[in-house]
Amino acid sequence: MKNTSYTTLQKKYAGKLVALLEKQERVVAFGDTVKELEEQLRKKNINPKNCVFLGPIEQYKQISVY
């Protein structure tokens, strides 16, 4: 099983919310809102309880200080 790195997420999904399958560690849905994620997961018959949600994903090479 291959891990999805945060850098990969930054390059592909900057500014988006993403849902990753917890066990397979791959992106199964992405979008601008939670509603979009829910619709994509429902269409794919994926239970949201089996997902990890991240986002919004920061731009690649962006520095954030909290």
N, C-alpha and C positions, 0 to 999 in steps of 0.2 A: 504494500500500500504506500503510495507516494503522498507526502505532506504538501499542502499548499502553503507557500510562503507568503508573508504579508507583502513583500516586494512585488510578487506576481500579481496579487490583488490590486496593489496600487497602480501598476502599469495598465491593467485591463479594466478596472472598475472604479477609478477615481471619482469621488463625489457620489457614489451609489451606495445603497444598502445591499448586502449580500446574505444569502442563506447557504450554508454549507451542510452537507450530510455529516452528521457527527462521526459515524463509523468509517465512511469512505473518504472523508475530508476533501470533497470536491464541491464546487459551486453548482447548485441546482436551480437557483433563482437569483435575479438581481433587478433592482429598479430604484426609482426615486422615492417611493413611499412604501410603507408597510402594507398598504392595501394591494399594491402591485405584486409584492412578494407573496401575499396570501393567495391571490388569484393564480399566480404561476404554480404554486405548490398544489393548489386544489386541482388544477388542470392535469398535473403530473401524478396525482394521487399519492402525494407525499405528506405524511403526518408532520406538522410543524414541531411536534414534541421530539422528533428525531433529528432536528436541525439546530445548528448554532448560527445565531444572527450577529452580523458585524456591520458597523457603519455609522455614519457615512465614512467611507474609505478616504483617507487623505491622499492628496496628490503625491506622485512619486518625487522623492528628494525634498519634500516639504518638511520643515522643522516646526514642531508645535511645542509650546511651553505652557504648562498648566500650573 
